[in-house]
Amino acid sequence: MKDMPARLLIIDDEEAIRFALSRYFGGLGYEVSGAATLAEGRERLRNDRPQVAFLDQRLPDGDGLDLLA
């Protein structure tokens, strides 16, 4: 049975950062989703249930570290 790819979530308001990380990790076989705001990141965490999240600290609507709680 083949292992499912790990799911990654990239939360960053810079589109270029999300694109670059998505392209890199997607090329390695990871399933990648992205979010541009804290609110969108919370929703994706709840719905996508990623195993790993990359958090930008300064987002337009709050601090990415707030998601760690």
C-alpha positions in Angstrom: 0.0 0.0 0.0 1.4 3.4 -1.0 1.8 6.0 1.7 -0.3 9.1 1.4 1.7 12.3 0.9 2.1 14.6 3.9 -0.2 17.6 3.8 1.4 21.0 4.2 -0.2 24.4 4.7 1.6 27.6 3.9 0.2 30.7 5.6 1.8 33.8 4.2 0.4 37.0 2.8 3.1 37.2 0.2 1.9 35.4 -2.9 5.4 34.9 -4.2 6.4 33.0 -1.0 3.3 30.8 -1.1 4.0 30.1 -4.8 7.7 29.2 -4.4 7.1 27.0 -1.3 4.1 25.3 -3.0 6.0 24.6 -6.1 9.1 23.3 -4.2 7.2 21.0 -1.8 4.7 20.0 -4.4 7.5 18.9 -6.6 8.7 16.7 -3.8 5.4 15.0 -3.7 3.7 16.8 -0.8 0.1 17.9 -0.9 0.2 21.7 -0.4 -2.4 24.3 0.3 -2.0 27.9 1.0 -3.7 30.8 2.9 -3.0 34.5 2.7 -4.7 35.6 6.0 -5.0 34.4 9.6 -8.7 33.8 9.1 -8.1 31.8 5.9 -5.4 29.8 7.7 -7.7 28.9 10.5 -10.3 27.6 8.1 -7.7 25.6 6.1 -6.3 24.1 9.4 -9.8 23.0 10.4 -10.8 21.7 6.9 -7.6 20.4 5.4 -6.0 19.0 8.6 -2.4 19.4 7.5 0.4 17.7 9.3 2.8 20.7 8.9 2.1 24.4 8.7 4.5 27.2 7.7 3.4 30.4 9.5 4.2 33.9 8.6 4.3 35.9 11.8 3.0 39.2 10.4 -0.3 38.7 8.5 -2.8 41.4 7.5 -5.3 40.3 10.1 -3.1 39.1 13.0 0.0 37.2 14.2 0.5 33.8 12.7 1.9 32.5 16.0 -1.7 32.9 17.4 -2.5 29.7 15.5 -0.1 27.7 17.6 -2.5 28.0 20.6 
